Amino acid sequence: MKNADLPAMPFEGGNNNGIQPATVLTKREIFALHAPSCPDWYDSNESDTIRHIRWPVFYSDLVLRELEK
């Protein structure tokens, strides 16, 4: 499993606390969620809607690539 697909905030419940394991967002999803506003230079040939949808994914991939160094 790639680092980007691992849980961002893993949590395991267990018999000792009676809480079921939680389904959480992946690291890639968390970084995309917190991406800064889309800069003007990013894919200026695309429509604004597509550009603002693709930017968070591009940003999260950049962050994850740097963290793996």
The first five atom37 places (N, CA, C, CB, O) and aatype in JSON, in Angstrom:
{
  "aatype": [12, 11, 2, 0, 3, 10, 14, 0, 12, 14, 13, 6, 7, 7, 2, 2, 2, 7, 9, 5, 14, 0, 16, 19, 10, 16, 11, 1, 6, 9, 13, 0, 10, 8, 0, 14, 15, 4, 14, 3, 17, 18, 3, 15, 2, 6, 15, 3, 16, 9, 1, 8, 9, 1, 17, 14, 19, 13, 18, 15, 3, 10, 19, 10, 1, 6, 10, 6, 11],
  "atom_mask": [
    [1, 1, 1, 1, 1],
    [1, 1, 1, 1, 1],
    [1, 1, 1, 1, 1],
    [1, 1, 1, 1, 1],
    [1, 1, 1, 1, 1],
    [1, 1, 1, 1, 1],
    [1, 1, 1, 1, 1],
    [1, 1, 1, 1, 1],
    [1, 1, 1, 1, 1],
    [1, 1, 1, 1, 1],
    [1, 1, 1, 1, 1],
    [1, 1, 1, 1, 1],
    [1, 1, 1, 0, 1],
    [1, 1, 1, 0, 1],
    [1, 1, 1, 1, 1],
    [1, 1, 1, 1, 1],
    [1, 1, 1, 1, 1],
    [1, 1, 1, 0, 1],
    [1, 1, 1, 1, 1],
    [1, 1, 1, 1, 1],
    [1, 1, 1, 1, 1],
    [1, 1, 1, 1, 1],
    [1, 1, 1, 1, 1],
    [1, 1, 1, 1, 1],
    [1, 1, 1, 1, 1],
    [1, 1, 1, 1, 1],
    [1, 1, 1, 1, 1],
    [1, 1, 1, 1, 1],
    [1, 1, 1, 1, 1],
    [1, 1, 1, 1, 1],
    [1, 1, 1, 1, 1],
    [1, 1, 1, 1, 1],
    [1, 1, 1, 1, 1],
    [1, 1, 1, 1, 1],
    [1, 1, 1, 1, 1],
    [1, 1, 1, 1, 1],
    [1, 1, 1, 1, 1],
    [1, 1, 1, 1, 1],
    [1, 1, 1, 1, 1],
    [1, 1, 1, 1, 1],
    [1, 1, 1, 1, 1],
    [1, 1, 1, 1, 1],
    [1, 1, 1, 1, 1],
    [1, 1, 1, 1, 1],
    [1, 1, 1, 1, 1],
    [1, 1, 1, 1, 1],
    [1, 1, 1, 1, 1],
    [1, 1, 1, 1, 1],
    [1, 1, 1, 1, 1],
    [1, 1, 1, 1, 1],
    [1, 1, 1, 1, 1],
    [1, 1, 1, 1, 1],
    [1, 1, 1, 1, 1],
    [1, 1, 1, 1, 1],
    [1, 1, 1, 1, 1],
    [1, 1, 1, 1, 1],
    [1, 1, 1, 1, 1],
    [1, 1, 1, 1, 1],
    [1, 1, 1, 1, 1],
    [1, 1, 1, 1, 1],
    [1, 1, 1, 1, 1],
    [1, 1, 1, 1, 1],
    [1, 1, 1, 1, 1],
    [1, 1, 1, 1, 1],
    [1, 1, 1, 1, 1],
    [1, 1, 1, 1, 1],
    [1, 1, 1, 1, 1],
    [1, 1, 1, 1, 1],
    [1, 1, 1, 1, 1]
  ],
  "atom_positions": [
    [[0.84, -1.17, 0.0], [0.0, 0.0, 0.0], [0.89, 1.24, 0.0], [-0.96, -0.01, 1.22], [1.86, 1.33, 0.76]],
    [[0.55, 2.2, -0.85], [1.33, 3.43, -0.94], [1.08, 4.3, 0.28], [1.0, 4.19, -2.23], [0.02, 4.24, 0.91]],
    [[2.08, 5.12, 0.61], [1.98, 6.04, 1.74], [0.74, 6.93, 1.61], [3.24, 6.91, 1.84], [0.07, 7.21, 2.61]],
    [[0.45, 7.38, 0.4], [-0.69, 8.28, 0.18], [-2.02, 7.62, 0.53], [-0.72, 8.74, -1.26], [-2.99, 8.31, 0.85]],
    [[-2.08, 6.3, 0.46], [-3.32, 5.58, 0.71], [-3.49, 5.12, 2.15], [-3.39, 4.39, -0.19], [-4.51, 4.53, 2.51]],
    [[-2.49, 5.39, 2.98], [-2.59, 5.02, 4.4], [-3.51, 5.99, 5.13], [-1.19, 5.01, 5.06], [-3.66, 7.14, 4.7]],
    [[-4.13, 5.56, 6.21], [-5.01, 6.46, 6.97], [-4.23, 7.66, 7.5], [-5.66, 5.7, 8.15], [-3.1, 7.52, 7.98]],
    [[-4.84, 8.83, 7.42], [-4.19, 10.05, 7.92], [-4.15, 10.05, 9.44], [-4.92, 11.3, 7.4], [-3.17, 10.49, 10.03]],
    [[-5.2, 9.58, 10.06], [-5.28, 9.54, 11.52], [-5.82, 8.17, 11.92], [-6.19, 10.69, 12.08], [-6.99, 8.04, 12.28]],
    [[-4.96, 7.14, 11.86], [-5.44, 5.8, 12.14], [-5.96, 5.66, 13.57], [-4.34, 4.79, 11.89], [-5.44, 6.26, 14.51]],
    [[-6.97, 4.86, 13.7], [-7.55, 4.59, 15.01], [-8.0, 3.14, 15.03], [-8.73, 5.56, 15.33], [-8.7, 2.69, 14.13]],
    [[-7.6, 2.45, 16.03], [-8.05, 1.07, 16.17], [-8.78, 0.93, 17.48], [-6.87, 0.09, 16.09], [-8.24, 1.21, 18.55]],
    [[-9.99, 0.51, 17.38], [-10.74, 0.18, 18.59], [-10.28, -1.2, 19.05], [0.0, 0.0, 0.0], [-9.33, -1.76, 18.48]],
    [[-10.89, -1.71, 19.99], [-10.49, -3.02, 20.45], [-11.36, -3.49, 21.59], [0.0, 0.0, 0.0], [-12.25, -2.78, 22.06]],
    [[-11.09, -4.69, 22.02], [-11.87, -5.27, 23.11], [-11.68, -4.49, 24.42], [-11.5, -6.73, 23.32], [-12.56, -4.49, 25.28]],
    [[-10.53, -3.83, 24.54], [-10.27, -3.14, 25.8], [-11.09, -1.86, 25.95], [-8.8, -2.81, 25.9], [-11.3, -1.4, 27.07]],
    [[-11.55, -1.27, 24.83], [-12.33, -0.04, 24.99], [-13.72, -0.13, 24.37], [-11.58, 1.11, 24.36], [-14.52, 0.79, 24.51]],
    [[-14.02, -1.23, 23.69], [-15.35, -1.45, 23.15], [-15.71, -0.58, 21.96], [0.0, 0.0, 0.0], [-16.86, -0.55, 21.54]],
    [[-14.73, 0.15, 21.4], [-14.99, 1.02, 20.25], [-14.58, 0.29, 18.97], [-14.23, 2.38, 20.39], [-13.51, -0.32, 18.91]],
    [[-15.44, 0.35, 17.97], [-15.13, -0.28, 16.69], [-14.09, 0.53, 15.93], [-16.41, -0.44, 15.84], [-14.05, 1.75, 16.05]],
    [[-13.22, -0.15, 15.15], [-12.24, 0.59, 14.33], [-12.96, 1.58, 13.41], [-11.38, -0.38, 13.5], [-14.02, 1.27, 12.86]],
    [[-12.37, 2.75, 13.25], [-13.0, 3.8, 12.45], [-12.47, 3.78, 11.02], [-12.75, 5.17, 13.08], [-11.31, 3.45, 10.78]],
    [[-13.33, 4.14, 10.08], [-12.91, 4.36, 8.71], [-12.51, 5.83, 8.62], [-14.05, 3.99, 7.68], [-13.3, 6.72, 8.94]],
    [[-11.3, 6.07, 8.18], [-10.79, 7.44, 8.15], [-10.35, 7.83, 6.75], [-9.62, 7.6, 9.14], [-10.24, 6.98, 5.86]],
    [[-10.1, 9.1, 6.56], [-9.6, 9.59, 5.29], [-8.13, 9.21, 5.12], [-9.77, 11.12, 5.19], [-7.41, 9.03, 6.1]],
    [[-7.71, 9.09, 3.86], [-6.3, 8.8, 3.59], [-5.48, 10.08, 3.71], [-6.13, 8.16, 2.18], [-6.03, 11.18, 3.76]],
    [[-4.17, 9.91, 3.74], [-3.29, 11.07, 3.8], [-3.51, 11.96, 2.58], [-1.81, 10.63, 3.88], [-3.54, 13.19, 2.7]],
    [[-3.66, 11.35, 1.42], [-3.87, 12.13, 0.19], [-5.17, 12.94, 0.27], [-3.91, 11.2, -1.04], [-5.21, 14.1, -0.13]],
    [[-6.22, 12.33, 0.79], [-7.5, 13.03, 0.92], [-7.42, 14.19, 1.92], [-8.59, 12.05, 1.35], [-8.0, 15.24, 1.69]],
    [[-6.7, 13.99, 3.01], [-6.55, 15.05, 4.01], [-5.78, 16.23, 3.44], [-5.85, 14.51, 5.27], [-6.17, 17.38, 3.63]],
    [[-4.66, 15.94, 2.74], [-3.89, 17.03, 2.14], [-4.71, 17.76, 1.09], [-2.59, 16.49, 1.52], [-4.64, 18.99, 1.01]],
    [[-5.49, 17.04, 0.29], [-6.33, 17.69, -0.72], [-7.39, 18.56, -0.05], [-7.01, 16.62, -1.63], [-7.71, 19.65, -0.52]],
    [[-7.93, 18.07, 1.05], [-8.94, 18.83, 1.78], [-8.4, 20.16, 2.29], [-9.47, 18.01, 2.95], [-9.12, 21.16, 2.34]],
    [[-7.13, 20.17, 2.67], [-6.52, 21.36, 3.25], [-5.64, 22.13, 2.25], [-5.69, 20.97, 4.44], [-4.84, 22.97, 2.66]],
    [[-5.78, 21.86, 0.99], [-4.99, 22.56, -0.02], [-5.3, 24.05, -0.02], [-5.24, 21.97, -1.42], [-6.45, 24.44, 0.18]],
    [[-4.28, 24.87, -0.23], [-4.53, 26.31, -0.31], [-5.31, 26.63, -1.59], [-3.2, 27.11, -0.28], [-5.53, 25.76, -2.43]],
    [[-5.73, 27.87, -1.73], [-6.46, 28.29, -2.92], [-5.64, 28.01, -4.18], [-6.83, 29.78, -2.84], [-4.41, 28.08, -4.17]],
    [[-6.34, 27.71, -5.23], [-5.69, 27.4, -6.5], [-4.97, 28.63, -7.05], [-6.72, 26.87, -7.52], [-5.59, 29.67, -7.22]],
    [[-3.66, 28.51, -7.33], [-2.92, 29.66, -7.85], [-3.27, 29.93, -9.32], [-1.42, 29.44, -7.7], [-3.73, 29.03, -10.03]],
    [[-3.05, 31.13, -9.75], [-3.37, 31.52, -11.13], [-2.54, 30.75, -12.16], [-3.16, 33.01, -11.32], [-3.0, 30.52, -13.28]],
    [[-1.32, 30.36, -11.8], [-0.44, 29.71, -12.77], [-0.81, 28.26, -13.04], [0.98, 29.78, -12.3], [-0.34, 27.69, -14.02]],
    [[-1.63, 27.65, -12.2], [-1.91, 26.22, -12.35], [-2.89, 25.96, -13.49], [-2.46, 25.65, -11.04], [-4.04, 26.38, -13.41]],
    [[-2.45, 25.27, -14.56], [-3.28, 24.86, -15.7], [-4.25, 25.94, -16.15], [-4.06, 23.62, -15.34], [-5.46, 25.76, -16.13]],
    [[-3.7, 27.05, -16.56], [-4.54, 28.18, -16.94], [-5.37, 27.93, -18.2], [-3.69, 29.4, -17.14], [-6.29, 28.69, -18.49]],
    [[-5.07, 26.86, -18.95], [-5.84, 26.54, -20.16], [-7.14, 25.81, -19.84], [-5.0, 25.71, -21.1], [-8.0, 25.67, -20.72]],
    [[-7.31, 25.34, -18.64], [-8.52, 24.62, -18.27], [-9.57, 25.58, -17.74], [-8.22, 23.54, -17.22], [-9.26, 26.71, -17.34]],
    [[-10.8, 25.13, -17.74], [-11.87, 25.96, -17.16], [-11.6, 26.13, -15.66], [-13.28, 25.32, -17.41], [-10.94, 25.3, -15.04]],
    [[-12.11, 27.2, -15.1], [-11.91, 27.46, -13.67], [-12.41, 26.31, -12.81], [-12.61, 28.75, -13.27], [-11.77, 25.95, -11.82]],
    [[-13.54, 25.74, -13.18], [-14.1, 24.64, -12.38], [-13.15, 23.46, -12.34], [-15.46, 24.21, -12.95], [-12.85, 22.94, -11.26]],
    [[-12.68, 23.02, -13.5], [-11.77, 21.87, -13.57], [-10.46, 22.19, -12.87], [-11.51, 21.45, -15.03], [-9.91, 21.35, -12.16]],
    [[-9.96, 23.38, -13.06], [-8.69, 23.79, -12.45], [-8.79, 23.73, -10.92], [-8.31, 25.21, -12.91], [-7.87, 23.27, -10.26]],
    [[-9.89, 24.2, -10.38], [-10.06, 24.21, -8.92], [-10.36, 22.83, -8.36], [-11.17, 25.17, -8.54], [-10.17, 22.59, -7.17]],
    [[-10.83, 21.93, -9.19], [-11.04, 20.55, -8.75], [-9.73, 19.77, -8.77], [-12.09, 19.85, -9.65], [-9.47, 18.99, -7.86]],
    [[-8.91, 19.98, -9.79], [-7.66, 19.22, -9.93], [-6.53, 19.73, -9.05], [-7.2, 19.25, -11.37], [-5.66, 18.96, -8.67]],
    [[-6.53, 21.0, -8.72], [-5.45, 21.58, -7.92], [-5.22, 20.88, -6.59], [-5.73, 23.04, -7.67], [-4.08, 20.55, -6.29]],
    [[-6.25, 20.62, -5.78], [-5.99, 19.97, -4.49], [-5.33, 18.59, -4.62], [-7.29, 19.82, -3.74], [-4.51, 18.22, -3.78]],
    [[-5.67, 17.85, -5.65], [-5.06, 16.53, -5.86], [-3.59, 16.7, -6.25], [-5.83, 15.73, -6.95], [-2.72, 16.0, -5.73]],
    [[-3.32, 17.62, -7.15], [-1.94, 17.93, -7.56], [-1.12, 18.36, -6.35], [-1.93, 19.04, -8.65], [0.0, 17.88, -6.15]],
    [[-1.67, 19.25, -5.54], [-1.0, 19.76, -4.35], [-0.7, 18.63, -3.36], [-1.85, 20.83, -3.67], [0.41, 18.53, -2.84]],
    [[-1.69, 17.78, -3.11], [-1.48, 16.7, -2.15], [-0.41, 15.73, -2.64], [-2.8, 15.95, -1.89], [0.37, 15.22, -1.83]],
    [[-0.37, 15.46, -3.93], [0.67, 14.58, -4.47], [2.06, 15.2, -4.3], [0.41, 14.29, -5.96], [3.02, 14.49, -4.01]],
    [[2.18, 16.53, -4.48], [3.45, 17.2, -4.26], [3.9, 17.09, -2.81], [3.33, 18.66, -4.67], [5.06, 16.8, -2.53]],
    [[2.99, 17.32, -1.89], [3.31, 17.24, -0.46], [3.75, 15.83, -0.1], [2.09, 17.65, 0.41], [4.76, 15.66, 0.59]],
    [[3.02, 14.82, -0.54], [3.37, 13.44, -0.22], [4.72, 13.05, -0.83], [2.28, 12.49, -0.72], [5.49, 12.33, -0.2]],
    [[5.0, 13.52, -2.04], [6.28, 13.21, -2.67], [7.44, 13.79, -1.85], [6.31, 13.75, -4.12], [8.46, 13.14, -1.66]],
    [[7.27, 15.01, -1.36], [8.3, 15.64, -0.54], [8.46, 14.92, 0.8], [7.97, 17.1, -0.3], [9.58, 14.77, 1.28]],
    [[7.39, 14.49, 1.39], [7.46, 13.8, 2.68], [8.15, 12.45, 2.57], [6.08, 13.62, 3.24], [8.71, 11.96, 3.55]],
    [[8.11, 11.85, 1.39], [8.75, 10.54, 1.21], [10.26, 10.64, 1.02], [8.14, 9.83, 0.03], [10.95, 9.63, 1.06]],
    [[10.78, 11.85, 0.81], [12.23, 12.04, 0.62], [12.98, 11.86, 1.91], [12.53, 13.42, 0.04], [14.21, 11.97, 1.94]]
  ]
}
